[in-house]
Amino acid sequence: MTSTTGSAGGPVRNRTDAARRVRVNRARLVHKLRYARSHPDRIWPYLRRLARDWRLRLTTRGHTAYYRGVMKADTAKSTTGAVGSATRERWLALGQMQFDYLVRHGLTPQDRMLEIGCGNLRAGWRFIEHLEPGHYHGLDISPDILLAAADTLAERGLQDRLPRLILVRDLRLEALPASYFTVVHAHSVFSHSPIEVIDECLAHVGRVMAPGAFFDFTFDRTEGREHHVLREDFYYRTETLTALAERHGFTARLMEDWEELPHKQSKIRLTRPGPTA
């Protein structure tokens, strides 16, 4: 960690909360019962998610189609809720946090950025405003959330920044140019992805990255048994994802200072060796 002291609610508390959080197995029945007892107001929403899970299992093939169905249902209720923000204020705060962190860690206006899972541009509109015109590409598997992204562009008056929003059926990135992007960003994507989808992305993202580029992604971290909840939330050990990245030629490191921020996910940065002289 970059800091070991802090006032209440600061780095120490965030780090303690993170350490407690990564020990929980949310798939265990005992955890579900304890959680239900502590949060009775969330029982019915969970049961509705459970019913949706079974419906989508029966009507979709593959995880991408499954999660596209999840996004369709969630976006119909709330475009901010669909990307994990309970309120507009939280939507703005989380976007600002992502933007500030990436700028502190190397994002410049000259960078050419690919945002995987851009959603409704919670952080993306800030990236578009910051980058040179035409330097932002955002992609998503959900047509419904991309329509919301277009609304965000219009709301913020960013049409002249010439962003590209791309609907994709998978994470093979086949429509994107080779060796082009200097920054790749995926916030709250791998937290909703089984390992085979993450593997697919890591197998192909290197092709579109320029020499010296980096790829930041967040994930739900556990230090215990890896598990998922209703095929919507996946929890991985850090070493599982770093080892997978290394098999695809990347160097991976956990971004420890991200743990100090008010967010429940962890972040890994991938780089790969540049050309030798």
DOLOBA-187969 format. One line per 2 residues: number of its first residue (from 1); their letters; for each residue x, y, z of N, C-alpha, C, O. Coordinates in steps of 0.2 Angstrom, whole numbers, always signed. Atoms other than C-alpha are relative to their C-alpha. Layout:
BEGIN
NUM) a) X/Y/Z/X/Y/Z/X/Y/Z/X/Y/Z  ...
***
This chain:
BEGIN
1) mt) +4/-6/+0/+0/+0/+0/+4/+6/+0/+10/+6/+3  -4/-6/+0/+6/+18/-3/-1/+4/+6/+2/+8/+8
3) st) +1/-3/-6/-1/+23/+14/-2/-5/+5/-6/-10/+4  +1/+4/-6/-2/+15/+31/-4/+3/+5/-6/+0/+10
5) tg) +4/-4/-5/-11/+28/+41/-5/+4/-3/-5/+5/-9  +6/-4/+3/-27/+38/+39/-5/+1/+5/-6/-3/+10
7) sa) +6/-1/-4/-42/+45/+47/-5/-5/-1/-5/-9/-6  +6/+5/+1/-58/+36/+49/-3/+1/-7/-4/+6/-9
9) gg) +2/+0/+7/-64/+31/+32/+5/+1/-5/+4/+1/-11  -6/-1/+5/-47/+33/+24/+3/-6/-1/+0/-12/-1
11) pv) -3/+6/+3/-34/+21/+18/+0/-6/+5/-1/-12/+2  +0/+6/-5/-33/+10/+34/-6/-3/+0/-6/-9/+0
13) rn) +6/+3/+0/-51/+8/+35/-2/-4/-6/-4/-10/-6  +2/+3/+7/-53/+4/+16/+4/-7/+0/+1/-11/-3
15) rt) -4/+6/+1/-39/-8/+17/-2/-6/+5/-2/-12/+3  +3/+5/-5/-46/-17/+33/-7/-3/-3/-8/-9/-3
17) da) +6/+2/+3/-63/-18/+24/+1/-5/-6/-2/-10/-7  -2/+4/+5/-55/-25/+9/+3/-7/+2/+1/-12/-1
19) ar) -2/+7/-3/-46/-39/+19/-5/-4/+2/-5/-10/+2  +6/+4/-2/-62/-44/+27/-4/-2/-6/-7/-8/-6
21) rv) +4/+2/+5/-71/-44/+11/+2/-6/-4/-2/-10/-7  -3/+5/+5/-59/-55/+1/+0/-7/+4/+1/-12/+0
23) rv) +1/+6/-3/-62/-69/+14/-7/-3/+0/-8/-9/+2  +6/+2/+0/-80/-71/+11/-2/-4/-6/+0/-2/-11
25) nr) +3/+4/+5/-88/-85/+1/-7/+1/-1/-11/-2/+3  +7/-2/+0/-104/-78/-5/-5/-5/-3/-11/-5/-3
27) ar) +3/+5/+2/-109/-94/-13/-3/-5/+5/-7/-9/+4  +1/+5/-5/-110/-104/+3/-7/+2/+3/-9/+8/+4
29) lv) +7/+0/-2/-128/-107/+10/+1/+4/+7/-4/+8/+8  -1/-3/-7/-122/-101/+28/+1/+8/-1/-2/+11/+3
31) hk) -1/-7/+1/-117/-84/+21/-6/+3/-3/-8/+8/+0  +6/-3/+3/-133/-82/+11/-5/+1/+6/-9/+6/+6
33) lr) +4/+0/-5/-143/-86/+27/+1/+6/+5/-3/+10/+7  -2/-5/-5/-133/-74/+38/-2/+7/-4/-4/+12/+0
35) ya) +1/-7/+4/-134/-60/+24/-8/+1/+0/-10/+7/+1  +7/-1/+0/-153/-63/+23/-3/+3/+7/-7/+7/+7
37) rs) +2/-2/-7/-155/-61/+42/+2/+7/+1/-2/+11/+4  -2/-7/-1/-145/-45/+42/-3/+5/-5/-4/+11/-3
39) hp) +3/-4/+5/-153/-38/+26/-7/-3/-3/-7/-5/-9  +6/+3/+2/-171/-44/+25/-3/+4/-6/-7/+1/-10
41) dr) +3/-4/+5/-176/-30/+13/+3/-2/-7/+0/-1/-12  -3/+3/+6/-164/-39/+0/-2/-7/-2/+0/-9/-7
43) iw) +1/+7/+2/-172/-56/+0/-4/+0/-6/-3/-4/-11  +4/+0/+6/-186/-52/-13/+4/+2/-6/+4/-2/-11
45) py) -4/-1/+6/-173/-44/-25/+4/-6/-2/+5/-7/-8  -4/+6/+1/-162/-59/-23/-4/-6/-3/-2/-9/-8
47) lr) +5/+5/+3/-177/-71/-27/-2/+2/-7/-2/-3/-11  +2/-2/+7/-181/-61/-42/+6/-1/-5/+5/-3/-10
49) rl) -6/+1/+4/-163/-62/-48/+1/-8/-1/+3/-10/-6  +0/+7/+1/-164/-81/-45/-4/-2/-5/-3/-7/-9
51) ar) +5/+2/+6/-179/-83/-56/+2/+3/-6/+2/-1/-11  -3/-3/+6/-171/-72/-69/+6/-5/-2/+7/-6/-8
53) dw) -5/+4/+1/-156/-83/-68/-2/-7/-3/+1/-9/-9  +3/+6/+3/-166/-99/-72/-3/+1/-6/-2/-3/-11
55) rl) +3/-1/+7/-175/-91/-86/+5/+1/-5/+4/-2/-11  -6/-1/+5/-159/-85/-94/+4/-6/-2/+6/-7/-7
57) rl) -4/+6/+1/-151/-102/-92/-4/-4/-5/-1/-8/-9  +4/+4/+5/-166/-110/-102/+0/+4/-7/-2/+0/-12
59) tt) +2/-4/+6/-167/-96/-115/+6/+3/-4/+6/+5/-9  -6/-3/+3/-149/-91/-119/+6/-6/-1/+6/-11/+3
61) rg) -6/+4/+0/-133/-100/-125/+6/+4/+0/+8/+9/-3  -7/-3/-1/-116/-95/-119/-1/+6/+5/-6/+9/+6
63) ht) +1/-5/-5/-112/-82/-105/-1/+7/-3/-4/+11/+0  +1/-7/+3/-111/-67/-117/-8/+1/-1/-10/+6/+1
65) ay) +7/-1/+1/-129/-70/-122/-4/+0/+7/-9/+4/+7  +3/-1/-7/-134/-73/-104/+1/+7/+3/-4/+9/+5
67) yr) -1/-7/-3/-126/-57/-98/-3/+6/-4/-5/+11/-1  +4/-4/+4/-134/-48/-112/-7/+1/+2/-10/+6/+2
69) gv) +7/+0/-3/-151/-53/-105/+0/+3/+6/-5/+7/+8  +0/-4/-7/-146/-47/-88/+0/+7/-1/-3/+11/+2
71) mk) +0/-7/+1/-141/-30/-95/-6/+3/-3/-8/+8/-1  +6/-2/+3/-157/-29/-105/-5/+2/+6/-8/+7/+6
73) ad) +4/+0/-6/-167/-32/-89/+2/+6/+4/-3/+10/+6  -2/-5/-5/-157/-20/-78/+0/+7/-3/-2/+11/+0
75) ta) +0/-7/+3/-156/-6/-91/-7/+2/-1/-8/+8/+0  +7/-2/+0/-175/-6/-93/-2/+3/+7/-7/+7/+7
77) ks) +2/-2/-7/-176/-3/-74/+4/+7/+1/+1/+12/+3  -4/-6/-1/-162/+10/-73/+7/+0/-3/+10/-5/-3
79) tt) -6/+1/+4/-147/+14/-84/+6/+1/+5/+11/-1/+4  -5/-1/-4/-137/+20/-69/+1/-7/+5/+6/-9/+6
81) ga) +0/+6/-4/-142/+4/-59/+3/-6/-4/+6/-10/-1  -3/+5/+4/-137/-7/-74/+7/+0/+0/+10/-6/-1
83) vg) -7/+0/+0/-119/-2/-72/+2/+0/+7/+8/+2/+9  -2/+1/-7/-119/-4/-53/+0/+6/+4/+3/+6/+9
85) sa) +0/-6/-4/-123/+13/-47/-7/+1/+2/-12/+2/-2  +7/-1/-2/-138/+15/-36/-3/+7/-1/-9/+7/-1
87) tr) +3/-7/+1/-140/+34/-38/+4/+3/-5/+10/+1/-7  -3/-4/+4/-135/+47/-50/+7/+3/+3/+12/+3/+0
89) er) -6/-3/-4/-123/+54/-37/+5/-5/+0/+11/-3/-1  -5/+6/-1/-114/+37/-35/+2/-1/-7/+8/-2/-8
91) wl) -3/+0/+7/-113/+36/-54/+5/+5/-2/+10/+3/-5  -5/-5/+1/-104/+52/-55/+6/-1/+4/+12/+0/+1
93) al) -6/+1/-4/-93/+48/-41/+4/-5/-2/+11/-5/-2  -4/+6/+2/-88/+31/-47/+4/+2/-7/+10/+0/-8
95) gq) -3/-2/+7/-84/+38/-65/+6/+5/+2/+11/+4/-1  -5/-4/-2/-74/+52/-57/+6/-3/+3/+12/-2/+2
97) mq) -5/+4/-4/-64/+40/-46/+4/-4/-6/+10/-4/-5  -3/+4/+6/-60/+29/-62/+5/+5/-4/+10/+4/-5
99) fd) -3/-5/+4/-55/+45/-72/+7/+2/+4/+12/+2/+1  -5/-3/-4/-44/+52/-58/+6/-5/+1/+12/-3/+0
101) yl) -5/+5/-2/-35/+36/-54/+4/-1/-7/+10/-2/-7  -3/+1/+7/-31/+33/-73/+5/+6/-2/+10/+5/-4
103) vr) -5/-6/+1/-24/+51/-75/+6/+0/+4/+11/+1/+2  -6/+0/-4/-13/+49/-60/+4/-6/-2/+10/-5/+0
105) hg) -4/+6/+2/-7/+32/-67/+2/+0/-7/+3/-5/-10  -3/+0/+6/-2/+38/-84/-4/+2/-6/-2/+3/-12
107) lt) +4/-2/+6/-17/+43/-95/+1/+7/-2/+1/+12/+2  -1/-7/+2/-13/+58/-106/-5/+1/-6/-8/-4/-9
109) pq) +5/-2/+5/-24/+67/-119/+2/-3/-7/-2/-4/-11  -2/+3/+6/-13/+59/-133/-1/-7/+0/+0/-10/-6
111) dr) +1/+8/+0/-17/+41/-128/-6/-1/-4/-10/+2/-5  +6/+3/+4/-28/+31/-139/-3/-6/+4/+1/-11/+6
113) ml) +3/+4/-5/-40/+22/-127/-5/-4/-3/-9/-2/-7  +5/+4/+1/-50/+7/-128/-3/-2/+6/+0/-4/+11
115) ei) +3/+2/-6/-63/+4/-115/-5/-6/-1/-10/-5/-5  +4/+6/+1/-70/-13/-114/-6/+0/+5/-4/+0/+11
117) gc) +5/+0/-4/-87/-14/-107/-2/+8/+2/-2/+9/+8  +1/-7/-1/-90/+5/-108/-6/+2/+3/-7/+7/+6
119) gn) +6/-1/-3/-108/+4/-102/-3/+6/-3/-3/+8/-9  +3/-7/+2/-117/+21/-102/+5/+6/+1/+3/+11/+2
121) lr) -6/-5/+0/-100/+30/-101/+0/+4/+7/+1/+10/+7  -1/-3/-7/-100/+32/-82/+7/+4/+1/+7/+9/+3
123) ag) -6/-4/+1/-82/+36/-84/+2/+2/-7/+6/+7/-8  -2/-1/+7/-81/+36/-103/-1/+7/-2/+3/+9/-6
125) wr) +1/-7/+2/-88/+53/-105/+6/+5/+3/+8/+10/-1  -5/-4/-3/-74/+60/-94/+7/-2/-4/+11/+3/-6
127) fi) -6/+2/+4/-61/+50/-104/-1/+4/-7/+4/+6/-10  +1/-3/+7/-69/+57/-121/+2/+7/+1/+5/+10/-4
129) eh) -1/-7/-1/-68/+75/-114/+8/+1/+1/+10/+6/-1  -8/-1/-1/-49/+72/-109/+4/-1/-6/+9/+2/-7
131) le) -4/+3/+5/-43/+63/-124/-1/+5/-6/-5/+8/-7  +0/-4/+6/-39/+71/-141/-6/-3/-4/-8/-9/-3
133) pg) +6/+3/+4/-54/+69/-153/+2/-6/-4/+7/-7/-7  -1/+6/+4/-56/+52/-161/+4/-5/+4/+6/-11/+1
135) hy) -4/+4/-4/-45/+44/-147/-3/-5/+4/+0/-9/+8  +3/+4/-4/-58/+35/-138/-5/-5/-4/-8/-3/-8
137) hg) +4/+6/+3/-66/+18/-143/-3/-3/+6/+0/-6/+11  +3/+4/-6/-79/+10/-131/-4/-5/-3/-7/-4/-8
139) ld) +4/+6/+3/-87/-7/-134/-3/-3/+6/-1/-3/+12  +4/+4/-5/-100/-17/-125/-4/-5/-4/-5/-5/-10
141) is) +4/+6/+3/-110/-33/-128/-7/+2/+0/-11/-2/-3  +8/-2/-1/-127/-24/-124/-2/+6/-4/+1/+11/-3
143) pd) +3/-5/+4/-136/-14/-137/-4/+5/+4/-4/+11/+3  +4/-4/-4/-147/-7/-123/+4/+5/+4/+2/+11/+4
145) il) -4/-5/-4/-133/+1/-113/+4/+4/-5/+5/+10/-3  -3/-5/+5/-125/+8/-129/-4/+5/-2/-2/+11/-3
147) la) +5/-5/+1/-141/+17/-132/+0/+5/+5/+0/+11/+4  -1/-4/-6/-139/+24/-115/+7/+4/-1/+7/+10/+1
149) aa) -6/-4/+1/-121/+29/-119/-1/+5/-5/+2/+11/-4  +2/-5/+5/-127/+38/-134/-3/+6/+3/-2/+12/+1
151) dt) +3/-5/-4/-138/+48/-123/+4/+4/+4/+4/+10/+5  -5/-3/-4/-124/+52/-112/+4/+5/-4/+6/+11/-2
153) la) -4/-5/+5/-114/+59/-127/-4/+6/-1/-1/+12/-1  +4/-6/+2/-128/+70/-132/-1/+5/+6/-1/+11/+6
155) er) +1/-4/-6/-131/+76/-114/+6/+4/+2/+5/+10/+4  -6/-4/-1/-113/+81/-112/+3/+4/-5/+8/+7/-5
157) gl) -3/-4/+6/-111/+88/-129/+6/-2/-2/+10/+3/-4  -6/+3/+2/-97/+77/-134/+0/-3/-7/+5/-6/-8
159) qd) +1/+4/+6/-102/+72/-151/+6/+2/-4/+9/-2/-8  -5/-2/+4/-88/+83/-159/+7/-3/+2/+12/-2/-1
161) rl) -6/+3/-2/-75/+73/-149/+1/-7/-4/+6/-10/-3  -1/+6/+5/-78/+59/-162/+2/-7/+4/+6/-10/+1
163) pr) -1/+7/-3/-79/+44/-150/-3/-5/-4/-8/-4/-8  +3/+6/+3/-83/+27/-157/-3/-5/+5/+1/-7/+10
165) li) +3/+5/-5/-95/+16/-148/-2/-6/-5/-5/-6/-10  +0/+6/+4/-95/-2/-154/-4/-6/+3/-2/-7/+9
167) lv) +3/+6/-3/-107/-17/-151/+4/-6/-2/+5/-7/-8  -4/+6/+1/-98/-33/-150/-4/-6/+2/-8/-6/+7
169) rd) +3/+6/-3/-104/-51/-148/+5/-4/+4/+2/-9/+7  -5/+3/-4/-88/-57/-139/+6/+5/+1/+5/+10/-1
171) lr) -6/-4/-2/-71/-51/-133/+6/-2/-4/+11/-2/-2  -5/+1/+5/-61/-56/-148/+3/+6/-3/+9/+6/-6
173) le) -3/-7/+2/-59/-38/-153/+2/+0/-8/+6/+3/-10  -2/+1/+7/-59/-43/-171/+0/+6/-5/+3/+6/-10
175) al) +1/-6/+4/-65/-27/-178/+5/+6/+1/+4/+11/-2  -5/-5/-2/-51/-17/-170/+7/+0/-3/+9/-6/-5
177) pa) -6/+0/+4/-35/-11/-178/+6/-3/+5/+6/-3/+11  -5/+3/-4/-19/-20/-173/+5/+5/+3/+6/+10/-1
179) sy) -6/-4/-3/-5/-12/-162/-2/+7/+0/+2/+12/-1  +3/-7/+0/-16/+4/-160/-1/+3/+7/+1/+9/+7
181) ft) +2/-3/-7/-22/+7/-142/+6/+0/+5/+10/-5/+6  -5/-1/-5/-10/+14/-129/-2/-2/+7/+1/-3/+11
183) vv) +3/+1/-6/-22/+12/-115/-6/-5/-1/-11/-3/-5  +6/+4/+0/-35/-2/-112/-3/+0/+7/+1/-1/+12
185) ha) +3/-1/-7/-47/-1/-98/-7/-4/+0/-11/-4/-4  +6/+4/-1/-61/-13/-92/-2/+0/+8/+1/-3/+12
187) hs) +2/-1/-7/-70/-8/-76/-6/-4/+1/-11/-3/-3  +6/+4/-2/-82/-21/-68/-2/-4/-6/-8/-5/-8
189) vf) +1/+5/+5/-81/-33/-83/+2/-7/+2/-2/-11/+1  -2/+6/-2/-71/-47/-77/-3/-3/+6/-4/-8/+8
191) sh) +4/+2/-6/-81/-47/-61/-7/-3/-2/-10/-6/+2  +6/+4/+3/-96/-53/-72/+2/-5/-5/-3/-7/-9
193) sp) -2/+5/+5/-86/-65/-82/+3/-6/+2/+7/-6/+7  -3/+6/-2/-82/-83/-81/+7/-1/-3/+9/+3/-7
195) ie) -7/+0/+2/-64/-88/-83/+1/-1/-8/+6/+2/-10  -1/+1/+7/-66/-94/-101/-1/+7/-4/+2/+8/-9
197) vi) +1/-7/+3/-72/-76/-106/+6/+4/+1/+8/+8/-3  -6/-4/-2/-57/-68/-97/+5/-3/-4/+9/+1/-7
199) de) -5/+3/+4/-46/-80/-106/+0/+2/-7/+5/+4/-11  +2/-2/+7/-54/-76/-123/+3/+8/-1/+6/+9/-6
201) cl) -2/-7/+1/-51/-57/-120/+8/+1/+1/+11/+4/-4  -7/-1/-1/-33/-59/-114/+4/-3/-6/+10/-1/-8
203) ah) -3/+3/+6/-29/-70/-129/+0/+4/-6/+4/+3/-11  +1/-5/+6/-34/-56/-141/+2/+7/+1/+3/+11/-4
205) vg) -1/-7/-2/-31/-40/-132/+7/+3/-2/+8/+8/-4  -6/-2/+2/-13/-40/-135/+1/+2/-7/+6/+6/-9
207) rv) -1/-2/+7/-15/-39/-154/-2/+7/-1/+1/+10/-5  +2/-7/+1/-23/-22/-152/+4/+5/+4/+3/+11/+3
209) ma) -4/-4/-4/-11/-15/-140/+6/+2/-3/+10/-2/-6  -6/-3/+3/+3/-3/-146/+6/-2/+5/+5/-4/+11
211) pg) -6/+1/-5/+21/-6/-139/+0/+5/+6/-1/+11/+5  +0/-4/-6/+22/+0/-121/-7/+2/+2/-7/+5/+7
213) af) +7/-1/-2/+3/+0/-119/-1/-4/+7/+3/-8/+8  +2/+3/-6/-5/-5/-103/-8/-1/+0/-12/+2/-3
215) fd) +7/+2/+0/-22/-14/-99/-2/+0/+8/+1/-5/+11  +2/+0/-7/-30/-10/-82/-7/-3/+0/-12/-1/-4
217) ft) +7/+3/+0/-45/-21/-77/-1/-1/+8/+3/-2/+12  +2/+1/-7/-55/-23/-60/-3/-7/+0/-5/-10/-5
219) fd) +3/+6/-1/-61/-39/-53/-2/-1/+7/+1/+3/+11  +1/+1/-6/-69/-46/-38/+4/-5/+3/+5/-11/+1
221) rt) -6/+4/-3/-55/-53/-27/-3/-4/+6/-6/-2/+10  +1/+4/-6/-56/-68/-15/+7/-3/+2/+11/-4/-3
223) eg) -6/+4/-2/-42/-76/-5/-2/-7/+2/+2/-11/+4  +3/+7/-2/-53/-92/-2/-1/-3/-7/+2/-2/-12
225) re) +2/+4/+6/-62/-103/-14/-3/+5/-5/-7/+9/-4  +3/-4/+5/-66/-95/-31/-7/-3/-1/-9/-9/-1
227) hh) +7/+1/+1/-85/-94/-34/-3/+5/-4/-1/+10/-6  +4/-5/+3/-99/-85/-42/-7/+0/+3/-9/-5/+7
229) vl) +7/-1/-3/-116/-79/-37/-5/+1/-6/-5/+6/-10  +5/+0/+5/-130/-83/-50/+3/+2/-7/+0/+5/-11
231) re) -3/-1/+6/-118/-82/-64/+1/+7/-2/+2/+9/-8  +0/-7/+2/-118/-63/-63/+6/+3/+4/+9/+8/+1
233) df) -6/-3/-4/-104/-60/-50/+5/-6/+1/+3/-11/+4  -5/+5/+0/-88/-70/-51/+6/+3/+5/+8/+9/+4
235) yy) -5/-2/-5/-74/-70/-37/+6/-4/-2/+6/-10/-2  -6/+3/+2/-56/-74/-42/+6/+1/+5/+6/+7/+8
237) rt) -6/-1/-3/-40/-76/-33/+5/+4/-5/+5/+3/-11  -4/-4/+4/-27/-63/-39/+5/-5/-4/+6/-3/-10
239) et) -5/+4/+3/-14/-77/-43/-3/-4/-6/+0/-5/-11  +3/+3/+6/-27/-85/-55/+0/+4/-6/+2/+2/-11
241) lt) +1/-4/+5/-29/-70/-65/+7/+2/-3/+9/+3/-9  -7/-2/+2/-10/-65/-65/+3/-6/-4/+7/-4/-9
243) al) -3/+6/+3/-5/-83/-70/-3/+0/-7/+1/-2/-12  +3/+0/+6/-18/-82/-84/+3/+5/-5/+4/+4/-11
245) ae) -3/-5/+4/-11/-66/-90/+7/-1/-2/+9/+0/-8  -7/+2/+2/+7/-72/-90/+0/-5/-5/+5/-5/-9
247) rh) +0/+5/+6/+2/-87/-101/-1/+4/-6/+1/+1/-12  +1/-4/+7/-3/-74/-114/+5/+5/-1/+4/+10/-5
249) gf) -5/-4/+2/+13/-65/-113/+0/+7/+4/+5/+11/+2  +0/-6/-4/+9/-51/-100/+4/+0/+6/+5/-6/+9
251) ta) -2/+0/-6/+17/-45/-85/-6/+3/+4/-9/+8/+2  +6/-3/-4/+3/-42/-71/+2/+2/+7/+7/-2/+10
253) rl) -1/-2/-7/+3/-33/-55/-6/+3/+3/-10/+6/+0  +6/-3/-4/-10/-29/-42/+1/+7/+2/+7/+9/+4
255) me) +0/-8/-1/-13/-10/-41/-2/+1/+8/-8/+2/+9  +2/+0/-7/-12/-9/-22/-3/+6/+3/-7/+6/+7
257) dw) +3/-6/-3/-16/+9/-20/-7/+1/-2/-11/+5/+1  +7/+0/+2/-33/+6/-29/-4/-3/+6/-9/-1/+7
259) ee) +3/+3/-6/-37/-5/-13/-2/+6/+5/-7/+4/+9  +1/-5/-5/-37/+11/-3/-6/+5/-2/-9/+9/+2
261) lp) +5/-4/+2/-51/+19/-13/-7/-3/+2/-7/-9/+3  +7/+3/-2/-70/+17/-9/-3/-4/-5/-8/-2/-8
263) hk) +3/+4/+5/-73/+3/-21/+1/-7/+2/+6/-9/+5  +0/+7/-3/-77/-16/-18/+4/-4/-5/+5/-10/-3
265) qs) -4/+4/+5/-66/-22/-33/+7/+1/+1/+9/+7/+3  -7/-1/+0/-48/-24/-35/+2/+1/-7/-2/+0/-12
267) ki) -2/-2/+7/-37/-19/-50/+7/-3/-1/+11/-3/+3  -7/+2/+3/-23/-27/-60/+2/+4/-6/-3/+6/-10
269) rl) -3/-3/+6/-12/-19/-73/+4/-5/-4/+8/-8/-1  -4/+5/+5/-5/-29/-88/+4/+5/-4/+2/+10/-7
271) tr) -5/-3/+5/+10/-24/-98/+3/-6/-3/+3/-11/-1  -4/+5/+3/+20/-33/-110/+7/+3/-2/+7/+9/-4
273) pg) -7/-3/+2/+39/-31/-114/+0/+3/-7/-3/+0/-12  +0/-3/+7/+42/-19/-128/+6/-3/-4/+9/-7/-2
275) pt) -5/+3/+5/+53/-22/-143/+7/+2/+3/+9/+7/+5  -7/-1/-2/+72/-24/-139/+4/+4/-5/+2/+4/-11
277) a) -4/-4/+5/+84/-12/-146/+5/-4/-4/+9/-1/-8
***
